[in-house]
C-alpha cells in the first residue's frame, strides 16, 4: 500500500492507495505538496485502484459531470470511473478505475487516479470548514500580491499562464481562496493543460479579473453584482447543501472590497504589461476606497 501526507491550501490529508499506482506520476504533480511531518489531519482518503479499468460505471452519471448525494454524515459522489464517499469528519474512501490508456499519457498530461478524488475532497472540505474555496481560475503572484483570473473552460486561463513567469503561476485551472484575516490566494497541484508542477506558494489577493477574450488589451471595472456572478460561475459547488452554499456566499461577500475587472491581455502587447496595469488600477481603487472610509 502506498501512503503519504499532503498539505494543500491549508488542509492536511493522509492518502493511502491500494492497487496499481504510478508513484512517479503522482509525485510529478503532487510531490511539492507532500508533508513528511503532518499536523492535525483535516481529511483522510483510502483509494482503491481497480486494475484494468473493470470498475462498473453508473449509467446515470454524465461525463464530465459529478452526481452528488448529500446526507448529514457526508457525501457520496459519482463520476465516470470514480465512486467516492466523503465523510463529514473528513474521512473518505474511493474506488477509481485503473490505468487504461496505452501507451500511458505523459506525466504532464495526467496526474494519475488520485487527482480527481483529491480535487473533490479539497473543494468540499474547504467550503464545509468555512476556510475558503477552490475556483476555476488562473492565479498570478509576485511581491505585490496576487491576482485571480476567473474563467470557465476555453476562457484563456492556460494561454495566460503560459505568458507568465513560471515562478509567478499559481495554477491554470483551479486555485484556492482562503478567507483568513486577509483573503489569500494559494497555488494548488490541480493544473489543466499547462501540466507543469506548481510548488506551494501564496500571496494576499489584490485584484480579480473575469477573462473575456472579446476585450483584448482592455480592463473594465466590474460592479458588485457582476463580481458576485463571476465568482459563483467559477466556483465548483458539487452538492446542493445549505452549509456549503452559506460558506460560499460568505466568502464572496468578503471579496466586496477587492477591486474586480473584466478583460484580457493583448497577444501583441503580452501579459506582463497588462498585469502591471491591473496592479496600478487596483492600488488606485483601494487607496480611494480607504480615503472615502476615513
N, C-alpha and C positions, 0 to 999 in steps of 0.2 A: 504494500500500500504506500502510495506517495502521500507525504504530509508536509505542510508548510504553513507559515503565518503571513498574512498580508495586512498592510496598512494603506487604505485607500480613502481619500477625502475625510480623514479624521476618524474613520471606522477601522476597527481591528478585527480580522477574521482568522479563523482556523479553517484550512482547506484540507480535506482528505479525499483521495481518489482511489477507487478500486477498479481494476480492469486496465486495458491497454491505454497508455498515456504517454505522449511525447513530451518529456520533461524539458528538452532543449527548446522545443517550440513554445511551451508555456513560459519559460524563463526569458525568451527573447522579448516577449511582450510585458510580462509581469515581474521579471527579476528585480528591477529597481524598487518595487513595492513590497518585496519580501522583507520580513522583520524577524531577525534571529531571537530577539528578546521582547515578546509581545507584552503589552499591558493588559488591562482587563478586556475580555473579549466582548465585542458587540454582536458577533454572529459566528456561527459555525456552519460549514457546508460539507456534507458527505455526498460525494458524487460517484455514481455507479456508471461506468462507461460500458455500454453493451457492444461486444465485438461484432464486427462485420455488419453493423447497421441493422440489426434484427429487431430493434425496438418498434412496436406497433405504433402507428400514428392515428390519433382520433380524427375521424373524417370531418368533424365539425370545426377544426382548428385551421383557419386560413393562413397560409404563409404570406407575408412575414408577421402576421398579427399574433397577439398574445391573448388568450382567453383566461380570465382570472375569476376564481370563485372565492369569495371572502367570507370568513367566519370570525367569531370573537377569538378563536385560537390561532388564526393565521390565514394564509392564502395558498390555494392550490393554483398553479399556473401551468398552462399547456401551450406549447408552440410546436411546430413541426420538428420532430426529432428530440423533443425535450418535455419531460414531466417533472415539475418542481414543486416542493412544499416548502413554504417559508413560514416558520412559526412566529407567533407574536413575541416569543422570547429570543428570537434571532437564530434559533436552531433550524437548519434547513437540510433537506435531503432531495437529491435529484437523480433522475435516470436520463442519460443522454446517449444519442446514437453515436457509435464509434466511427473511426476513420472509414471514409467511403471513396474519396476521390483518388483515382490512380492515373497519373502519378500525383502524389500529395502536393497541395499548393505550397508556395514558399512561406517561410515564417512571417514575411511582411504581409502576405495576403490573408493569413488565417492564424488567429491566436490560440486555436485549439478548443476542445469541447468545454473547457471551464469558463470561457469568456462570456458567453450569453448568460449562464446562471449567475455569474458574479455581477454583471450589469444589472440584472433584475433585482438581485438582493440588495445591492448598494442603493439603487433608486428607492426601493421600498423602505429600507431601514433609515436612510437619511430623512425621508419625509415623516415616517412614523415617529421618529425620535424628536422631530422638530428642529434638527440641526441644520437642515438645508435641503438641497435637491440637485439632481442631475438635469442638465439641459442639453438639447441638441444644439450644439454651438461650437464654434472655433474660439480659442482663447489666446490672447497675446499678453505677455507680462514683461516689464522691464523695471528699471529703478524708479520710474514714476508711478507705477501701479499697473493695473490690469484693465483690459477692455474685453467685453463679452460680445462676440459676433454671432447673433442668433440667425438660424436658418434651417429650414427643412431640407430634405434630400434634394440636391440639384441647385441649391441657392448659391453655391460657390465657396463653401467652408474649406474644402480641401485645396481649391485653387488659391485661396488667400493664404492658407497655412504654408503652401509651397513657396510663396513670395516672402515669407517672414524669415528672420534669422532663426536657425534651428533652436538656439538656446532660449528663444522667447515663446515658442509654441507650447500651449497647454494641452491641446488636442485639436483634431479637425472634425470630431464627431460628437463627443459628449464631455462636458466639463462640469465641475461641481461648484455650486454657490453655497457657501456656509455663512449663516447669519449669526455671528458672534457679536461682540461689542461694536465691531465694524464688519461690513459684508466683505467676505474674502472669496476670490476666485482661485480654484485649485485645479491642477492638472489631474488627469486620470490615465490609466492604461487603455482606456476604451477609445481607440482610434478607428478611423474609417479607411478610406483608400490610401491615405498617407502611409500607413503601415509602419511608421517609424516608432522606435521605442522612445517614450516620453518619460523622463525622470520626474520624481515628485518635486513640485515647486508650487508656490502660491504667492499672491500679492493682493493688496486691497483693491477692490473694484472702484474704478474711476469713471467708467462710462460703459454704456451698452449700445449696440447698433444692430438694427434689423437689416440684414443683407438684402439688397434689391438691385439685381443686375440691370434693370432698366434705368438706373440712376448712376451710371459710371462717372466716377470722379466727383460725385456730389455728396453733400452731407446736409440733411434736413432734420430739424429737431422734431421729435415726436411729442404728442400730447400725452397726458397721464393715461387716458383711455387707450390710446394706441400702444403705449408701452406695455400696459397690462395684457392687452390682446396678444401682442407679440410674444411675451413671456409664456402665457398659457398655451399658445400654439406650439411652442418648442419644448414643453415640459412633458416627458413621458409618464403619464399618470396611468398605471396599469390596472388599477382597481377602483371601482365606484365605492369609495369608503369615506365616511364623514371625517375621520381623523386625518387621512391623507389630504383630502380637499382643504380642510381648515389649515393644515400646516403649509400647503402650497400658497394659499391666499395670504397668509400672514407673512410669508417670505416676500411675495410680490409687493405687498404693502410697504415693507421695509425698504424697497428699492425706489420709492417715490422721489427720494432726494438725489438719486443717481441720474446724471444727465443721460438722455436717451435720444438716439438719432436713427435715421434711415438713409441708406445709400450703398455705394460700392466703389472700390478703387478703380482707377483708370489703368487699363493694360499698358498704355504708353507711359504714364507717369510712374507706375509702380505702387506698391502698397505702403512703403515706409513714409514717403512724404504725406500721403493721405492720413496715415495713423498719427503723424505729427500734428496735423490739423485737428484731428479728433481730440487729442490731449489738450491742445490750446483752447478749443471751444469749450470742452468740459471744465477746464480750470476757470475760464471766464464766467461760465454759468454758476459754478459753485461759489466763486467769490461774490458775485452779485446776490446770490441767494443768502449768503452769510451776512452781507451788509444789510439786506432787507430785514432779516430776523433781528439784527442788533438795533 
